[in-house]
Structure formats: C-alpha cells, structure tokens
Amino acid sequence: VQLQASGGGLVQAGDSLRLSCAVSGRSFSNYGMGWFRQAPGKEREFVATISRSNIPSYADSVKGRFTISRDNTKNTVYLQMDSLKPEDTAVYYCAARTGSGLLFDIWGQGTLVTVSS
C-alpha cells in the first residue's frame, strides 16, 4: 500500500485549498483514513479521520472549517480546507489504518500548506 498526497501550496488567510491522497491497492474501502499535520517546531497532530463506514472526526481546531471525504471508486481521500488561518501552516500527511486496531500504520510523504496573513 502506498499513499500519495497532493494539493498543498501557498494561499492567503481566508482562502480554501483541497488536499488529495491517492491510495494504491485493492482494499481502500476497508481502510480508515486520516489527515495529520506538523507545523515547524511542533509535533505531528491529528486533523481529521474518516472511517470505513464514512464517519468523520475532526480536531477542535479545524471543526467547521475542514471537511474530510473519501471516494472509494477513486481510492482517494480528500481534505477540503476553508477559511484557512496562518496557524494552519504545516506539512499535511495522509495515513491509512489497514488493520482492526486504532493505529495508522501506512503514511504518505506529506504536502506543504502555507497560509500567509
């Protein structure tokens, strides 16, 4: 299984951006998927997850501004980011939970999102 994140870039505060994560393999619909981010000098943090049954979960810091979704026909998970803030600046990583536990065991390479004020 490989994950390829894309869609990052430089935007202004208040703008929107959509990240995509393409997943190789035949069992995408069986995976829980998530987005995480790591800002400069900080630890990686949870942003959003979506379960196999399409149930989303969000960090409080992005709730109401970000939307996670998945397209099982395209083996892709998305993160729609609206009303971006400078504090959203980070490298964003997608991850897959391929087993029955809570651990995200497969990670993509990350895509940089920079929000200017």
C-alpha positions in Angstrom: 0.0 0.0 0.0 1.3 3.5 -0.9 -0.1 6.9 -0.2 0.5 9.9 -2.4 -0.6 13.3 -1.0 -1.0 16.3 -3.2 -2.7 19.7 -3.4 -0.6 21.8 -1.0 0.5 25.3 -1.8 0.7 28.9 -0.7 -2.5 30.7 0.0 -3.7 33.7 1.9 -5.7 33.7 5.1 -9.4 33.1 4.4 -8.7 31.1 1.2 -9.6 27.5 0.5 -7.5 24.5 -0.5 -8.2 20.9 -1.2 -5.8 18.2 -0.4 -6.0 14.8 -2.1 -4.4 11.4 -1.1 -4.3 8.7 -3.7 -4.0 5.2 -2.2 -2.7 2.2 -4.1 -4.0 -1.3 -3.6 -7.4 -3.0 -3.8 -8.6 -2.7 -0.2 -9.0 1.1 0.1 -12.7 0.8 1.1 -11.6 -1.3 4.1 -9.2 1.3 5.4 -9.8 4.0 7.9 -8.1 7.2 6.6 -6.7 10.2 8.3 -5.0 13.5 7.8 -2.4 14.8 10.2 -0.2 17.8 10.2 3.1 19.0 11.6 3.9 22.7 11.9 7.6 23.9 12.1 9.0 23.1 15.5 5.9 21.3 16.7 4.8 17.7 17.0 2.6 16.0 14.5 -1.1 16.4 15.4 -4.4 14.9 14.4 -6.5 16.8 11.9 -9.3 14.6 10.7 -10.2 10.9 10.2 -12.9 9.1 8.2 -13.9 5.6 8.9 -14.6 2.7 6.6 -18.2 3.5 7.0 -17.7 7.1 6.1 -17.9 8.6 9.6 -15.7 11.7 10.0 -14.0 13.0 13.1 -12.2 16.4 13.5 -9.8 18.1 15.7 -11.4 21.0 17.5 -9.1 23.5 15.8 -10.4 22.6 12.4 -14.0 21.7 13.1 -16.4 23.7 11.0 -13.7 24.7 8.5 -12.3 21.5 7.2 -14.1 18.6 5.6 -12.7 15.1 5.1 -14.3 12.8 2.5 -13.4 9.7 0.5 -14.2 8.4 -2.9 -13.8 4.6 -2.9 -14.2 4.4 -6.7 -11.0 6.5 -7.0 -9.1 5.2 -3.9 -8.8 8.8 -2.8 -9.4 10.7 0.4 -9.8 14.4 0.4 -9.4 17.2 2.9 -11.3 20.4 2.0 -9.9 23.3 3.9 -11.9 26.5 4.1 -11.3 29.7 6.0 -7.6 29.0 6.3 -5.6 30.6 9.0 -1.9 31.2 9.3 -1.8 28.7 12.2 -2.9 26.0 9.7 0.5 26.3 8.1 2.1 22.8 8.2 3.1 19.8 6.3 0.0 17.7 5.9 0.2 13.9 5.9 -2.4 11.3 5.0 -2.4 8.0 6.7 -4.2 4.7 6.4 -5.4 2.4 9.1 -5.3 -1.0 7.5 -5.9 -3.2 10.5 -8.6 -3.6 13.0 -6.9 -1.5 15.7 -6.6 2.2 16.1 -3.1 2.6 14.7 -2.4 4.4 11.5 0.2 2.1 10.0 0.8 3.5 6.5 1.8 7.1 5.9 2.2 9.3 2.8 5.1 11.7 2.2 3.3 14.9 3.1 2.3 18.1 1.3 3.2 21.6 2.5 0.4 24.1 3.1 1.5 27.7 3.8 -1.1 30.3 4.8 0.0 33.9 4.7 -1.6 36.6 6.8 
